[in-house]
Amino acid sequence: MLRRTFLPVLTSPLLAQEAAAPAARQEKPPQAPEPGAIKVSVNEVIVPVTVTDDQDRFVSNLEQKDFRILEEGREQKIIYFNRERSQPVVVGFLLDISNTNRTHWKVFQEAAIDLVNTLLPGDRKYSGYLISYSTDAELQANTNHDPEKIMEKIRKMKPGGGAALFDAIYMACTSRDLVKGEPIEPRRVIVVIGDGHDTASKKSLDEVLELAQRNLVTVYGVSTMAFGFHAEGTKNLTRLAEATGGRVEYPLNSLYKDVSGYLSTPSDEGNYAYKVGTGGYAAEISKGIFQSIAKVAGEITTQYILRYIPDTQDSGKVFRNIEVRVNLPNVKVRARTGYYPYNP
C-alpha cells in the first residue's frame, strides 16, 4: 500500500490507481476487474446523509423515494441508494493533547479508547488511524484494522503544549496509508476529540475545510470544553462538522450545572477552576461521555448513502452547493453542504 495524497472527490478509485501507477506498470497486459469491485463514474457525487427526529433519534427506515437532492437549486436524479447499517469506514481519530485538556485528560483518554474500541471491532471492513496534536501534529498509528495498536498509543499519551488542530486535519487528508476503494467504500470519517481551538497550525481553517470537502471526509467532534468555560474553538468544530455533514457533541458543556458539590473556586490551575466537592460528579461525567460516544458511533454507522451524476457538468463554479431534503415533517437532515468538482 502506497502513501499518497487523497484524490479529488469525483475521481474513480480505479482511474486513480491507474493514473498514480508508474509507466512500467501501465505496460502490463490489462487485467479483468476483481469480482465485486465497485465501479463509479468519474463524475459521480457521493453524499452520506443522517436523518434524526425531533428527539434526536435516528430515522433508519426511509426509502430512496423519501429523498431529494438539489445541486445549485436544480433537482438531481439519485442513481444509488443504500441504508445498510455497519457500512465500511476508515476513521481518523484526532486527539487533542494540548495543555487545555489537562483538567479532564484522564476522562477523555478513556473516552477515546472507548470510541476506538466501538468503531474498530476487529472486522477488516473497519479501519482506523490515530493523529495526536499539541504544538505539532503527529501520526501515531497508521491506517490498520487492529484497535489495540491505536489504544496502546492513547494510553501512553500525556497532554502539554499548544494545539495544531488544522495541521492534524491536513495530515489526516494527505499523510497516511489509504485503503483500497476509498472514499466510496469504505467512507472517510474524522473524529476530533478536543475543544476545537488552534494556536500552532501552519495551515488555516479555510484550507483544511476545502481539503476535507474535496476528499469526501465527514468530520465529527467530541468537545472537551468543560461546563462554565468558553472556547473560541467551538466555532471551528461547528464549521468543520456542519460543512462536511457531521456533528459535534458537548458531553461536559452543561452536564453538572445542577450537580451538588460542583463548585467554581479560585485555583492555581487558573483564575477559576471547577473542583469536585460531594455528589454525583464522577457519575455525571461518565454518563455524559458514554452518551456522546454512543451518538457519534451510532451516526457513523447509521447513514444513508446517496449518489448522483450532476445534470450540469461544467458551470464555471469552483464549489457546488448541495441540499438534501426528506419528505417527512419534523426531521433534521445532515449532509455535506457541497463539493469541489475539479482539482484546485
Order of alpha helices (4+ residues) and beta strands (2+ residues): alpha-alpha-beta-beta-beta-beta-beta-alpha-beta-beta-alpha-alpha-beta-alpha-beta-alpha-beta-beta-beta-alpha-beta-beta-beta-beta
